[in-house]
């Protein structure tokens, strides 16, 4: 970071007192940031997928480490070791090999003979280790020399600066330069886990350095173990924030123990006062704070934890995971100008990532009309505590960037609201990114240009996916009745092209559109088709328990979705007027919202269908299955115009998963995917044709059974469960070099 570069350049020239005051100001400022989760970040407590546990079935682990920064710390090393020995503990001391002091072989040998570990701490401890890639490569040769000489296996950078991808140049078995949550550090992006994880060597990285240690398990074996510290550092606690006790440590230990993680403390001998006459928080803190902490561990959790040196944790991970170890939890962002609570496509991506241990921040729209599954924080109002109520689901945080009422009538209305969302999203992404870098930002259109809200994050290393739910040129042509060649059409084509070029990968929601986008942009090699597959688990119980069709109760045809002209809902209402004359019990239930809501209500009144047609307010998608449980038929009456003719309808698969026969208008896209009898087609835009198909399904039990069975078979082959791995392969392929 440029700011850090300036600070570490000027640091030798700044008076010690001024630097301390500057760090105190910075620390207190960062703790007060609205996105900071300190000292506890709930997302960090999630157990990694396939976690092997701790040796002996222990509940959690305790690891003690020390960074010796200067001569004062070196002088206090043995005294601090004696404090730990008196309480039955051992730790790792990390020494600076070419700093302001020299650690002798005798000191290293004595610590080793007493059961302590010695690690390498940076090279010069000047904050410049990662100044450039070439400089790091040169420094790595010197660091590797000291690693071999000291027979060390572990490393930690000064000031917790880190470039994990560069550390493969070092001959190490583990690194400890990261943390679960610490917004105070000069580089505050967190690993967001209280568990060790494996950092595989990228396939593209160079071979082991010439002269590397024979048998080294770092570069040669293809990776290293990362051990993030999980308790606030002593300097943060007592020097910069001015705490007068260890209550924060105690609270964090209890939280980690409950989740079975790793209590890893980094304490500096330099700042410990052993004389009982502490000079205050400016310079040091009394040793009895540390003694109290060790005693608290012994008295409160005796028998519950595995006390280990960092090298022993490294060995445990390597022996438990022959092919590597638990993966680093990835951090994703879902950016969507939609209502997340109602957007099943965005939710499925987010839930799939969270289920495997990744964390997802969702930036979306909010609406007073939507009942939220759980409260979501407002922008700039992220809780600093471990309050789980800010989470939509475990591992998923939802931020409503702005509220929206679907009452836009003009292009300018849409443009203004989208630009506002774009601006707020840009600010929000970068506020979160400072505390933890996004591995992947998955941007969902509409609009396409939303991808550029992540331009700074991409510059800093995030990978970008652009997900084209709809094709803007076709979508806006249908919405605003623009003609090919019009200014709006040309602008949307241009926007589509540059947005796809800026993305690292493009997902298109059906094969027809994928081919069209590839032809228009020339980017077929980075375009993937990913249909909006249904998560069948939510519908399984409804399909299994659905009662047989009975003429003695109302027959309900259902449609959940957006109320737009291209959906053809006015055609369905006209068809209902015909159907109810033959089946007075026939009903049509529409659930959703959109600009056509009032015209549809007026049409229902005009045709005298108030007893037969009902319009329901939208609900979160988790409640859509319950809505379909009351239905007998699923209906998709969209118009076969330029947009609707090629827009894949997720509702069809939802109906099939819920055990409903499906009636759909004959469109190019639906015949492409459902042309083998899975749905009952009618001629698009013709109420009489829809009414005829509707009556056929109502009156023909064999047709209903055949549609239900074929629909069930289709869902079994194309449900989200069968395609989740395709998304993971794409996601991980983008991040494997990070």
C-alpha positions in Angstrom: 0.0 0.0 0.0 1.2 3.5 -0.8 0.4 4.8 2.6 2.5 2.0 4.3 5.4 2.7 1.9 5.4 6.4 3.0 5.1 5.5 6.7 7.9 2.9 6.7 10.2 5.2 4.7 9.7 8.0 7.2 9.6 5.8 10.3 13.3 6.0 11.2 13.0 9.8 11.2 10.0 10.1 13.4 10.3 10.4 17.2 9.3 7.3 19.1 6.6 9.2 21.1 5.1 10.6 17.9 5.0 7.2 16.2 3.2 5.7 19.3 0.6 8.5 19.3 0.1 8.0 15.6 -0.5 4.3 16.0 -2.9 4.9 18.9 -4.9 7.3 16.8 -4.9 4.9 13.8 -5.9 2.0 16.0 -8.8 3.7 17.6 -10.0 5.1 14.2 -9.9 1.6 12.6 -11.8 -0.1 15.4 -14.5 2.5 14.9 -14.9 1.7 11.2 -18.4 0.6 10.3 -17.2 -2.6 8.6 -14.7 -3.6 11.2 -15.6 -6.8 13.1 -13.3 -6.7 16.1 -12.2 -8.6 18.1 -14.7 -11.3 16.9 -15.7 -11.9 13.3 -18.4 -14.5 13.3 -17.5 -15.7 9.8 -14.0 -16.7 11.0 -15.5 -19.3 13.4 -16.9 -21.6 10.8 -15.4 -25.1 10.8 -13.6 -25.9 7.5 -15.1 -28.5 5.3 -13.7 -31.9 6.3 -11.9 -30.6 9.4 -9.9 -33.4 11.1 -10.1 -32.1 14.6 -7.3 -31.7 17.2 -5.1 -34.6 18.5 -6.5 -36.6 21.3 -10.0 -35.3 20.6 -9.2 -32.0 22.3 -11.8 -29.2 22.0 -9.4 -26.5 20.8 -5.7 -25.7 20.4 -3.5 -23.2 22.2 -0.4 -21.9 20.5 1.9 -19.2 22.0 4.3 -17.1 19.8 6.6 -14.2 20.4 8.1 -11.7 17.9 11.4 -10.2 19.2 11.6 -6.8 17.5 14.7 -5.2 19.1 17.5 -5.5 21.6 15.2 -4.9 24.6 13.1 -7.8 23.5 16.1 -10.0 23.1 17.2 -9.2 26.7 13.7 -10.2 28.0 13.5 -13.5 26.0 14.7 -15.8 28.8 12.6 -14.1 31.5 9.5 -14.5 29.4 10.4 -18.2 28.7 10.7 -18.7 32.5 7.2 -17.2 33.0 5.8 -19.7 30.7 7.7 -22.6 32.1 6.4 -21.8 35.6 2.8 -22.2 34.2 3.6 -25.4 32.2 3.7 -23.7 28.8 6.1 -23.5 25.9 6.2 -21.1 22.9 7.9 -20.1 19.7 10.3 -17.2 19.6 10.7 -15.5 16.2 13.9 -13.5 15.8 14.9 -10.9 13.2 18.0 -12.4 11.5 19.5 -9.1 10.2 18.0 -6.5 12.5 19.2 -4.2 15.3 20.4 -7.2 17.3 22.1 -10.5 16.8 20.7 -13.7 18.2 23.5 -16.0 19.0 23.6 -19.8 18.4 23.8 -20.2 22.2 20.4 -18.4 22.7 18.8 -20.5 20.0 20.3 -23.7 21.4 19.2 -23.0 25.0 15.6 -22.3 23.9 15.5 -25.5 21.9 16.9 -27.5 24.8 14.2 -26.2 27.1 11.4 -27.2 24.6 10.8 -23.9 22.9 10.8 -23.3 19.1 12.8 -20.7 17.1 11.4 -19.1 14.0 12.6 -16.5 11.5 11.0 -13.0 11.8 11.2 -11.1 8.5 14.8 -10.1 7.5 15.4 -6.5 8.6 12.1 -5.7 10.3 11.8 -2.4 8.4 8.4 -2.9 6.7 10.0 -3.1 3.2 10.1 -6.9 2.7 7.3 -6.7 0.1 8.4 -3.5 -1.6 8.6 -5.3 -4.9 8.5 -8.8 -6.3 12.2 -8.7 -7.4 13.3 -7.3 -4.0 11.4 -10.1 -2.3 13.1 -12.7 -4.4 16.5 -11.3 -3.4 15.6 -11.1 0.2 14.2 -14.7 0.1 17.7 -16.0 -0.6 19.0 -14.4 2.6 15.9 -15.6 4.6 16.4 -19.1 3.3 20.0 -19.0 4.4 18.9 -18.2 8.0 16.1 -20.8 7.9 18.7 -23.4 7.0 21.2 -22.2 9.5 18.7 -22.1 12.4 17.0 -25.3 11.3 13.7 -23.4 11.5 10.5 -24.4 9.9 8.4 -21.3 10.4 8.3 -17.7 9.3 6.5 -14.5 10.2 6.7 -11.1 8.5 7.2 -7.8 10.3 4.1 -5.8 11.1 2.0 -8.7 9.8 2.5 -7.6 6.2 1.8 -10.5 3.9 1.9 -11.6 0.3 1.1 -15.3 0.7 1.6 -16.0 -2.9 5.2 -14.8 -2.7 6.1 -16.9 0.3 6.5 -20.0 -1.9 10.0 -18.6 -2.5 10.8 -19.5 1.1 11.9 -22.9 2.3 9.3 -23.0 5.1 6.7 -25.5 6.3 4.4 -22.9 7.9 3.8 -19.2 7.9 2.2 -17.1 10.7 1.8 -13.7 9.1 -2.0 -13.5 8.9 -4.8 -13.1 11.3 -8.5 -13.9 11.6 -9.6 -10.3 12.2 -7.4 -7.3 13.0 -8.4 -4.0 11.3 -5.6 -2.2 13.2 -2.7 -3.8 11.3 -1.0 -1.7 8.5 -2.3 -4.4 6.1 -5.7 -5.2 7.6 -7.1 -7.7 5.1 -7.9 -10.8 7.2 -7.7 -14.5 6.6 -11.1 -14.7 8.4 -10.6 -18.1 10.0 -9.5 -19.4 13.4 -8.3 -22.6 11.9 -5.0 -23.5 10.2 -5.2 -23.8 6.4 -3.1 -25.1 3.5 -1.6 -22.8 0.9 -0.8 -24.8 -2.2 2.0 -23.7 -4.5 0.5 -22.3 -7.7 1.1 -24.4 -10.7 2.6 -21.5 -12.5 5.2 -20.7 -9.8 8.9 -21.4 -10.4 10.7 -24.5 -9.2 12.4 -24.7 -5.9 15.3 -22.2 -5.6 18.8 -23.5 -6.4 20.5 -24.5 -3.2 17.2 -25.1 -1.3 17.3 -27.4 1.7 17.2 -31.1 0.6 13.9 -32.6 1.7 12.3 -29.2 2.3 8.5 -29.6 2.6 7.9 -26.0 1.6 8.6 -25.3 -2.0 9.5 -28.9 -2.9 6.3 -30.4 -1.5 4.0 -27.9 -3.1 2.8 -25.7 -0.3 2.9 -24.6 3.3 0.5 -24.4 6.3 -0.8 -21.0 7.3 -1.3 -20.3 11.0 -3.3 -17.0 11.5 -3.1 -15.4 14.9 -6.5 -15.2 16.6 -6.1 -13.1 19.7 -5.5 -9.4 19.6 -1.8 -8.6 19.9 -0.4 -7.2 23.1 0.7 -4.0 21.4 -2.8 -3.5 20.1 -4.4 -4.2 23.5 -2.3 -2.4 25.9 -0.2 0.2 24.0 -2.6 1.5 21.3 -6.1 0.9 22.7 -5.1 1.3 26.4 -6.9 -1.7 27.9 -6.2 -2.2 31.6 -7.1 -5.9 31.8 -7.3 -9.0 29.7 -11.1 -9.2 29.4 -10.9 -9.0 25.6 -8.6 -12.0 25.5 -10.8 -14.0 27.9 -13.9 -13.3 25.8 -12.1 -14.2 22.5 -10.7 -17.5 24.0 -14.2 -18.5 25.1 -15.6 -17.9 21.6 -12.7 -19.8 20.0 -13.0 -22.7 22.4 -16.8 -23.0 21.7 -16.1 -23.3 18.0 -13.1 -25.6 18.3 -10.6 -23.3 16.7 -7.0 -22.2 17.4 -6.1 -19.8 20.2 -2.9 -18.3 18.7 -1.4 -15.4 20.6 1.5 -13.2 19.4 3.1 -11.3 22.3 6.2 -9.2 22.1 8.9 -9.5 24.8 9.9 -5.9 23.9 6.7 -4.5 25.5 6.6 -6.6 28.7 7.6 -5.0 32.0 9.1 -7.6 34.4 9.9 -5.1 37.1 6.4 -4.4 38.4 6.9 -0.7 37.6 5.3 -0.4 34.2 5.9 2.9 32.5 2.3 2.9 31.2 0.7 1.9 28.0 3.1 4.1 26.0 6.0 1.7 26.3 5.1 -1.5 28.0 2.6 -3.4 30.1 3.0 -5.4 33.3 4.0 -9.1 33.0 1.2 -10.0 35.4 -1.3 -9.5 32.5 0.4 -12.4 30.7 0.7 -14.5 33.8 -3.0 -14.0 34.4 -3.8 -15.1 30.9 -1.8 -18.3 31.2 -3.4 -19.0 34.6 -6.8 -18.4 33.1 -6.2 -21.0 30.3 -4.9 -23.5 32.9 -7.7 -23.0 35.4 -10.7 -22.6 33.1 -9.9 -25.0 30.2 -7.6 -27.6 31.7 -7.9 -30.9 29.8 -9.9 -29.2 27.0 -7.1 -27.9 24.8 -4.1 -29.2 23.0 -1.1 -27.0 23.8 1.3 -27.1 20.9 4.2 -25.3 19.3 3.5 -24.0 15.8 5.7 -26.7 14.2 3.6 -29.3 15.9 0.4 -27.8 14.5 2.1 -27.9 11.1 3.0 -31.5 11.5 -0.6 -32.4 12.6 -2.0 -30.8 9.5 0.4 -32.5 7.2 -0.1 -35.9 8.7 -3.9 -35.5 8.8 -4.1 -34.3 5.2 -1.7 -36.2 3.0 -2.7 -34.2 0.0 -2.4 -30.8 1.6 -4.8 -29.6 4.3 -7.9 -27.6 4.8 -8.4 -25.0 2.1 -8.2 -21.3 2.9 -11.8 -20.0 3.1 -12.4 -17.8 0.1 -14.1 -14.4 0.3 -16.7 -13.7 -2.4 -18.9 -10.8 -3.2 -22.3 -11.1 -4.9 -23.2 -7.8 -6.5 -26.7 -7.6 -7.8 -29.2 -4.9 -8.6 -32.0 -7.1 -7.4 -33.7 -8.2 -4.2 -31.5 -10.9 -2.9 -34.3 -12.3 -0.7 -36.2 -13.0 -3.9 -33.3 -13.8 -6.4 -33.0 -17.6 -6.4 -30.0 -17.5 -8.8 -27.9 -15.2 -6.7 -28.9 -17.1 -3.5 -27.9 -20.4 -5.0 -24.4 -19.2 -5.7 -24.0 -17.6 -2.3 -25.4 -20.6 -0.4 -23.2 -23.1 -2.3 -20.0 -21.1 -1.5 -21.1 -20.7 2.1 -21.9 -24.4 2.5 -18.3 -25.4 1.6 -16.8 -22.9 4.1 -16.4 -19.7 2.1 -17.8 -16.4 3.2 -20.0 -14.2 1.0 -20.9 -10.5 1.2 -24.0 -9.7 -0.8 -24.7 -6.1 -2.0 -28.2 -5.9 -3.2 -31.4 -3.9 -3.2 -33.8 -3.6 -0.2 -37.5 -3.0 -0.2 -39.9 -2.4 2.7 -42.3 -4.8 1.0 -39.9 -7.8 1.3 -40.0 -9.8 4.5 -36.3 -10.5 5.3 -35.2 -13.9 6.5 -33.0 -12.1 9.0 -32.1 -8.4 9.6 -29.4 -7.2 7.3 -27.2 -4.2 8.1 -27.5 -0.9 6.4 -24.6 0.4 4.4 -22.2 2.0 6.9 -23.9 0.3 9.8 -22.1 -3.0 10.0 -22.1 -4.3 13.6 -18.7 -4.5 15.2 -19.7 -7.3 17.5 -20.2 -10.9 16.9 -24.0 -10.5 16.6 -25.2 -13.2 14.2 -28.3 -11.3 13.3 -26.4 -9.4 10.6 -26.2 -12.7 8.7 -28.7 -13.9 6.1 -27.4 -17.4 6.7 -24.1 -18.8 8.1 -21.3 -17.3 6.1 -23.6 -14.9 4.1 -23.8 -11.2 5.0 -26.4 -9.1 3.2 -26.1 -5.3 2.8 -29.0 -3.4 1.2 -27.2 -0.8 -0.7 -30.4 1.1 -1.5 -34.1 0.6 -1.4 -36.1 0.3 -4.6 -39.7 0.6 -5.5 -40.5 -0.8 -8.9 -42.2 2.2 -10.3 -39.8 3.2 -13.1 -41.5 4.3 -16.3 -38.7 6.0 -18.3 -35.2 5.1 -19.2 -33.9 8.0 -17.1 -35.6 6.6 -14.0 -33.7 3.3 -14.4 -30.5 5.1 -15.3 -30.5 7.4 -12.2 -31.2 4.6 -9.8 -28.7 2.2 -11.3 -26.0 4.9 -11.2 -26.7 5.6 -7.6 -26.5 1.9 -6.8 -23.2 1.7 -8.8 -21.7 4.6 -6.8 -22.7 3.2 -3.5 -21.5 -0.3 -4.4 -18.1 1.0 -5.4 -17.7 2.7 -2.1 -19.0 -0.4 -0.2 -16.8 -2.9 -2.0 -13.7 -0.9 -1.2 -14.6 -0.4 2.4 -14.9 -4.1 2.9 -11.8 -4.9 0.7 -9.6 -2.9 3.1 -10.4 -5.4 5.8 -10.4 -8.5 3.7 -9.6 -8.8 0.0 -12.3 -10.3 -2.2 -11.0 -13.4 -4.0 -13.9 -13.2 -6.5 -16.6 -10.5 -7.1 -19.5 -12.1 -8.9 -21.5 -9.3 -10.6 -25.0 -10.1 -11.8 -26.6 -8.0 -14.5 -28.8 -6.0 -15.1 -27.0 -3.6 -15.7 -23.8 -4.9 -17.3 -21.7 -1.8 -16.4 -22.1 -2.8 -12.7 -18.9 -4.8 -13.3 -16.9 -1.5 -13.2 -17.9 -0.9 -9.6 -15.2 -3.5 -8.9 -12.4 -1.9 -11.0 -10.3 -0.9 -8.0 -10.8 -4.3 -6.4 -9.7 -6.0 -9.6 -6.6 -3.8 -9.7 -5.8 -5.0 -6.2 -6.1 -8.7 -7.2 -9.8 -9.7 -7.1 -11.1 -11.8 -10.0 -14.4 -10.7 -11.7 -17.2 -12.8 -13.0 -20.0 -11.1 -15.0 -23.2 -13.1 -14.9 -25.6 -12.2 -17.7 -29.0 -13.2 -16.4 -30.5 -11.2 -19.3 -29.1 -9.7 -22.5 -29.4 -5.9 -22.1 -29.9 -5.1 -25.8 -32.8 -7.5 -26.1 -34.2 -6.8 -22.6 -34.3 -3.0 -23.0 -35.6 -3.3 -26.6 -38.6 -5.2 -25.2 -39.0 -3.0 -22.1 -38.8 0.4 -23.8 -39.9 -0.7 -27.3 -36.6 0.5 -28.9 -35.7 -0.6 -32.4 -32.4 -2.2 -33.5 -30.0 0.6 -34.5 -31.5 3.0 -32.1 -29.3 5.0 -29.7 -30.4 2.9 -26.7 -29.7 -0.3 -28.6 -26.3 0.8 -29.7 -25.4 1.9 -26.2 -26.4 -1.4 -24.6 -24.4 -3.3 -27.2 -21.3 -1.2 -26.5 -21.9 -1.6 -22.7 -22.2 -5.4 -23.1 -19.0 -5.6 -25.1 -16.7 -3.6 -22.8 -18.2 -5.1 -19.7 -17.5 -8.6 -20.9 -14.0 -7.6 -21.9 -13.3 -6.2 -18.4 -14.5 -9.4 -16.7 -12.2 -12.3 -16.1 -15.0 -14.7 -17.0 -18.6 -14.4 -18.3 -21.5 -16.6 -17.3 -24.5 -16.6 -19.7 -27.8 -18.0 -18.5 -28.6 -20.2 -21.6 -26.8 -21.7 -24.6 -28.6 -19.5 -27.2 -27.5 -16.3 -25.5 -24.0 -17.7 -24.9 -23.6 -18.2 -28.6 -25.0 -14.7 -29.3 -22.7 -13.0 -26.7 -19.7 -14.9 -28.0 -20.4 -13.7 -31.6 -21.0 -10.1 -30.5 -17.9 -9.8 -28.3 -15.5 -12.3 -29.7 -14.9 -13.7 -26.2 -16.2 -17.2 -26.7 -13.2 -18.7 -24.9 -14.2 -17.1 -21.6 -17.9 -17.5 -21.8 -19.7 -20.3 -20.0 -23.3 -21.4 -20.1 -24.9 -21.8 -16.6 -28.6 -22.2 -16.7 -30.5 -21.1 -13.7 -30.8 -24.5 -12.2 -33.2 -25.2 -9.3 -32.2 -26.3 -5.9 -34.5 -29.3 -5.7 -34.0 -29.9 -2.0 -36.4 -27.1 -1.2 -39.2 -28.7 -3.2 -38.6 -32.4 -2.5 -41.0 -32.6 0.4 -43.7 -30.7 -1.4 -43.5 -32.9 -4.5 -43.6 -36.1 -2.3 -46.6 -35.0 -0.3 -48.7 -33.4 -3.0 -52.3 -34.7 -2.8 -53.8 -36.1 -6.0 -55.7 -33.7 -8.2 -59.4 -33.5 -7.1 -62.3 -31.9 -9.0 -63.9 -31.1 -5.6 -61.5 -28.3 -4.7 -60.4 -25.2 -6.6 -57.9 -25.8 -9.3 -55.1 -23.2 -9.0 -52.6 -22.2 -11.7 -49.6 -20.4 -10.2 -47.0 -17.9 -11.4 -44.3 -16.4 -9.1 -42.1 -13.8 -10.7 -41.8 -10.3 -12.0 -44.8 -8.5 -13.4 -43.4 -7.3 -16.7 -45.1 -7.1 -20.1 -42.9 -9.7 -21.7 -44.1 -12.3 -19.1 -47.5 -12.3 -20.8 -49.5 -12.3 -17.6 -52.3 -10.3 -19.3 -52.6 -13.3 -21.7 -53.0 -15.7 -18.7 -55.8 -13.5 -17.3 -57.7 -13.5 -20.6 -57.3 -17.2 -20.8 -58.7 -17.6 -17.3 -61.8 -15.8 -18.4 -62.3 -18.6 -20.9 -61.3 -21.5 -18.6 -63.6 -20.5 -15.7 -66.6 -20.9 -18.0 -65.8 -24.6 -18.3 -64.3 -25.0 -14.8 -65.9 -22.5 -12.4 -63.4 -23.6 -9.7 -60.3 -22.6 -11.8 -58.1 -19.9 -10.3 -55.0 -18.0 -11.2 -52.6 -16.9 -8.4 -49.9 -14.5 -9.4 -47.1 -13.6 -6.9 -44.6 -10.9 -7.4 -44.2 -7.2 -8.2 -43.3 -4.9 -11.1 -44.6 -2.2 -13.3 -47.5 -4.3 -14.6 -49.0 -4.9 -11.2 -51.7 -2.1 -11.4 -52.6 -2.8 -15.0 -53.1 -6.5 -14.2 -55.3 -5.6 -11.2 -57.4 -3.3 -13.4 -57.7 -6.1 -16.0 -58.9 -8.6 -13.4 -61.6 -6.1 -12.2 -62.6 -5.3 -15.8 -63.2 -9.0 -16.6 -65.0 -9.6 -13.3 -62.4 -12.2 -12.2 -61.9 -11.0 -8.6 -63.1 -14.4 -7.3 -60.8 -16.3 -9.7 -57.6 -14.3 -9.9 -55.5 -13.2 -6.9 -52.3 -11.2 -6.9 -50.0 -11.8 -3.9 -47.2 -9.7 -2.6 -43.6 -11.0 -3.2 -42.0 -13.2 -0.5 -38.4 -14.4 -0.1 -37.6 -17.3 -2.3 -37.5 -19.6 0.7 -41.2 -19.2 0.9 -41.9 -19.9 -2.9 -42.2 -23.6 -2.3 -45.0 -23.1 0.2 -46.8 -20.9 -2.4 -46.5 -23.7 -5.0 -47.6 -26.3 -2.5 -51.2 -24.9 -2.9 -51.1 -25.0 -6.7 -52.1 -27.6 -9.2 -50.6 -26.2 -12.4 -47.5 -24.1 -13.2 -48.0 -21.6 -15.9 -45.4 -19.6 -18.0 -47.3 -17.4 -20.5 -44.3 -15.2 -21.6 -44.4 -13.6 -25.0 -42.3 -15.0 -27.9 -40.9 -11.6 -28.8 -37.2 -10.7 -29.2 -36.5 -11.0 -25.5 -39.0 -13.5 -24.2 -38.3 -15.8 -27.1 -34.8 -16.5 -25.8 -35.0 -15.9 -22.1 -34.8 -19.1 -20.1 -37.6 -19.4 -17.5 -36.4 -20.8 -14.2 -40.0 -21.1 -13.1 -40.4 -24.1 -15.3 -37.9 -26.1 -13.3 -39.4 -24.8 -10.1 -42.8 -26.1 -11.1 -41.3 -29.4 -12.1 -39.4 -29.7 -8.8 -42.6 -29.0 -6.9 -44.4 -31.8 -8.8 -46.6 -29.6 -11.0 -47.5 -30.1 -14.6 -46.3 -27.1 -16.6 -48.0 -25.1 -19.3 -45.7 -22.8 -21.3 -45.8 -20.6 -24.3 -44.0 -22.0 -27.3 -40.7 -20.1 -27.5 -37.4 -20.8 -29.1 -35.5 -21.2 -25.8 -38.1 -23.4 -24.1 -38.4 -25.7 -27.1 -34.6 -25.9 -27.1 -34.5 -27.1 -23.5 -38.0 -28.7 -23.0 -38.8 -30.0 -26.5 -39.2 -33.7 -25.5 -42.6 -33.4 -23.9 -41.5 -32.1 -20.5 -44.0 -29.2 -20.8 -47.4 -28.7 -22.5 -46.9 -25.9 -25.1 -49.4 -23.3 -26.4 -49.1 -20.6 -29.0 -47.5 -17.5 -27.4 -49.7 -14.4 -27.2 -52.9 -16.3 -27.9 -55.4 -16.5 -25.0 -57.5 -19.1 -26.8 -54.5 -21.4 -27.2 -53.5 -21.1 -23.6 -57.1 -21.7 -22.5 -57.2 -24.9 -24.6 -53.9 -26.2 -23.1 -55.1 -25.3 -19.7 -58.3 -27.3 -20.1 -56.5 -30.2 -21.5 -54.3 -30.5 -18.5 -57.3 -30.1 -16.1 -59.3 -32.7 -17.9 -56.7 -35.3 -19.0 -55.3 -37.3 -16.0 -52.9 -39.2 -18.2 -51.4 -36.0 -19.6 -51.0 -34.5 -16.1 -49.2 -37.7 -14.9 -46.9 -37.8 -18.0 -46.0 -34.1 -17.6 -45.2 -34.6 -13.9 -43.1 -37.6 -14.5 -41.1 -36.1 -17.4 -40.6 -32.9 -15.4 -39.3 -34.9 -12.4 -36.9 -36.7 -14.7 -35.6 -33.5 -16.1 -35.1 -31.9 -12.7 -33.2 -35.0 -11.6 -30.8 -34.5 -14.5 -30.5 -30.8 -14.3 -31.0 -29.7 -10.7 -28.5 -27.4 -9.0 -26.9 -30.3 -7.1 -25.6 -31.8 -10.3 -24.1 -28.5 -11.4 -22.7 -27.0 -8.3 -19.2 -28.5 -9.0 -19.2 -26.7 -12.4 -19.4 -23.4 -10.5 -16.8 -24.4 -8.0 -14.4 -25.4 -10.8 -14.9 -22.0 -12.4 -14.5 -20.1 -9.1 -11.5 -22.0 -8.0 -9.9 -21.8 -11.4 -9.9 -18.0 -11.2 -8.4 -18.0 -7.7 -5.8 -20.8 -7.9 -3.0 -18.4 -8.8 -3.9 -15.9 -5.9 
